[in-house]
């Protein structure tokens, strides 16, 4: 699977289902368009992983030494609320209520696809996050990418 890209505004129905945008589904191989895992993100958002990508991440996590307290804590927090979800016949994904509450998602969401995941944000929280520090984006780019030889 190639890297996912795109930002999509979505509305959730009264049951907490969101429609996966066609532009996003087209980026996924047909076998990976039906089964996903959703979990809590590091910021106040959810991560939606194609099942195959979740298996890769789980394999990395399973290599951690669980005799180390920090590793156990990470594993528990990373997997807290992780839920397998499937796309229904209408192309919708039902998000677990507890995860929606964690992320503050109600009726409007932003799907932000990058790398191997789709972040699901409440629209209000996403707008707030993207505005914070937006003046410092050049400084952040320099800190993160300044040591790499790259061309833009």
SVG drawing of the C-alpha trace seen along z (x, -y; Angstrom):
<svg xmlns="http://www.w3.org/2000/svg" viewBox="-30 -33 52 43">
<polyline fill="none" stroke="black" stroke-width="0.4" points="0.0,0.0 1.3,-3.5 1.1,-6.4 -2.4,-7.7 -3.0,-11.4 -5.9,-13.9 -8.1,-15.9 -11.8,-15.2 -14.8,-16.8 -17.4,-14.3 -20.7,-14.3 -21.6,-11.6 -25.2,-10.2 -27.1,-9.9 -25.6,-6.5 -22.0,-7.6 -21.4,-6.3 -19.3,-8.1 -19.0,-7.5 -15.5,-6.8 -14.9,-9.3 -14.5,-7.8 -11.2,-9.7 -9.8,-7.9 -11.2,-4.5 -9.6,-4.7 -6.2,-4.9 -6.7,-1.5 -6.3,1.8 -9.7,3.5 -8.8,6.1 -8.1,3.3 -11.3,1.3 -13.5,3.2 -11.7,4.0 -10.0,1.4 -8.9,0.9 -9.6,-2.4 -7.8,-3.5 -6.9,-6.6 -4.4,-8.9 -1.6,-10.7 -3.4,-14.0 -7.1,-14.3 -8.0,-12.3 -8.6,-8.8 -6.5,-6.7 -8.1,-4.4 -5.7,-1.8 -6.4,0.6 -6.3,4.0 -3.1,5.0 -1.3,1.9 -2.6,2.5 -1.1,6.0 2.3,4.5 2.2,2.0 1.1,4.8 4.0,6.9 6.4,4.0 4.7,3.6 4.9,7.3 8.7,7.0 8.7,4.7 10.1,6.2 7.1,6.4 9.4,6.8 10.0,3.0 7.3,1.0 7.4,-1.9 6.8,0.6 3.8,2.2 2.3,-1.3 2.7,-2.2 1.1,1.1 -1.9,0.6 -2.4,-3.0 -1.9,-2.4 -4.4,0.5 -6.9,-1.2 -10.1,-1.2 -8.7,0.3 -11.6,1.8 -11.9,3.7 -14.5,2.0 -15.9,2.9 -17.4,0.9 -21.1,1.7 -22.9,2.2 -23.5,-1.5 -19.8,-2.4 -20.1,-3.6 -17.9,-2.9 -19.5,-2.8 -17.2,-4.5 -17.4,-3.3 -19.1,-5.8 -16.3,-5.8 -13.7,-6.6 -16.0,-9.4 -16.2,-10.9 -12.5,-10.7 -11.9,-12.7 -14.9,-15.0 -16.4,-13.9 -20.1,-14.7 -21.6,-15.5 -18.7,-16.8 -15.3,-15.2 -12.1,-15.8 -10.4,-12.7 -6.7,-13.5 -4.9,-10.7 -1.2,-10.4 1.3,-7.6 -0.5,-4.4 -3.4,-5.8 -6.4,-8.0 -6.7,-10.4 -10.3,-11.2 -10.7,-14.6 -13.6,-16.5 -13.8,-19.5 -13.5,-22.0 -10.5,-20.2 -8.8,-19.9 -9.3,-23.6 -7.9,-24.5 -4.9,-22.2 -4.0,-23.5 -4.3,-27.1 -2.1,-26.7 1.5,-27.5 0.7,-27.9 3.0,-31.0 5.8,-28.8 5.5,-26.2 8.8,-27.3 10.6,-27.0 9.0,-23.5 10.1,-22.5 13.6,-23.6 13.7,-21.7 12.3,-18.5 13.8,-18.5 16.8,-20.8 19.4,-18.0 18.1,-16.2 19.2,-17.0 16.0,-17.6 14.5,-19.8 11.1,-21.3"/>
</svg>
